[in-house]
Amino acid sequence: MRKLACSLFALVLSLATLAQPKADYNVVPLPQHIGQLDTTRHFTLRPHFTIAYTAGNAELERNAEFLQQYVKELTQMNSTTVPSGKGVKADITLQLRPAKQRTTQPEAYTLNIDKKGILISANSGEGIFRAIQTLRKSLPIEDCQEVLFPYAVIDDEARFAYRGQHLDVARHFFDAEYIKTFIDILALHGINQFHWHITDDQGWRFEVKSMPELAPKASIRKKTVIGRNCYSKHSYLYDNTEYGRGCYYTQQQMRDIVRYAAERYINIIPEIDLPGHMVAALSVYPELGCTGGPYEVWPVWGVADDVLCAGNPRTMEFLKKVLTEVCDIFPSRYIHIGGDESPRVRWKHCPKCQAKMKELGLGREAELQTYINKELDRFLTAKGRTLIGWDETLEGGLSENAVVMSWRGYAGGIEAARQHHPVIMTPTGNCYLDYYQIKGESATQPLGIGGYLPLSKVYGMEPVPEGLSQEEQKYIWGAQCNLWTEYVLSSDHVEFMLLPRLAAMSEVQWLSPEKKDFKAFEKRLQHTLRMYEKFGYKYCTKYE
Ligand SMILES: [Zn+2]
């Protein structure tokens, strides 16, 4: 009888446990190591729990508040944050590792879950924040009276130091408020670099105080080509609708965004694309173009022949003025100067450019671009900054400190790594989120640039290509996906293109290759998708 009662009791207990909301550490990106997992024993978190942070450490206090907010969002459980100290018994404790236990990886962290509670320890505030994201993603998404955390020791650190995501706000504009939402999405996926493409032929999107007329004028496109550069009877077809009036960020807004991102341990790398992709600026300063214009903010998509005149000394003055303000707004060590898709046809026929080539003893127009890059490399280096360029910057020879972003496949990245330049891999075939994620043109997805990049292909990316020596492999600094917005008109569409492919990229960026497994990832992804729904992110539900 007693035996029966006991087993009945055990059954009831286990049923009760089954019904209780449980944390699941199989999140995206998967932590590198989930050890000592014991699903039969749990630490129970209940409403009004406490989160302790090291007394006097404002950074950890802020992190404790993030955690408090995240738990509330997903489970409705309230908590208090307290400085740790004698007599403080906290359910969750945030603490930095003692100096002698710290490793070199700033983002490495450990989550210890046992009968005493949840202990988050890390090398830095950044590591604490990454740990908090893992803990957050392990939570059930429902109103809870308690959450059971299975005992475990989770040890984690990112595979790559550079884990980026790009957004083009020049072709279509997304306001400052939405950029913060975008940054929230990046934080959820463990991204630490936001590559912000803020100028292009079709729009100039940031305030330059020394040239107050630039942004207000160059942000306005009088019309935009219909469809994918629709063309009829020798001319493009336009919508004849003005786009972009007032659509640029003030410096104040950008500083606010920089701070917002930094609190989430995301660095913002601004990109001023040059010497091509500059028609919007030329429309205000036609004297900076080889033909002298007139130019209008470009209403079509593609690569414009009109670029900055490399032979005009005022071009360099213009660029240095712009970059001075960029450096003032953005503390990022890395500044992107574009360098892609810059045709040399105008330079070939421009007396100023030809005179400059003669003066410098250059044999090819491509070297004019290298001349510009070298000049700006010196300029940025003197300011303690480092230049990043697209892989075309290799063509006339790289400037000394340049970082290369390899987009036309892997070849540029391989070449740059062999020359011992840091490389960010972002090949179109794995990383271009403007490509379709559902096969074929169809009613199930809005118009896109074309291509086909399903979730599995993003997941399958390997940033370190074969054929590099051990030494050369060290120059592969990381990977990122790019989101160009010629055909992306709304923030809903941004999210549709970004999610869930960003989740796949986050495992490329974070997880060791031998631990990657697409089938297991798809399983883990389901909880991530529920989280997107909870936050109102408009992800692609029919991903392939
Ligand atoms: Zn010229």
Boltz pocket constraint, residues with backbone or C-beta under 6 A from the ligand:
constraints:
  - pocket:
      binder: B
      contacts: [[A, 289], [A, 290], [A, 308], [A, 309], [A, 310], [A, 311], [A, 312], [A, 346], [A, 347], [A, 350], [A, 351], [A, 352], [A, 353]]
      max_distance: 6.0
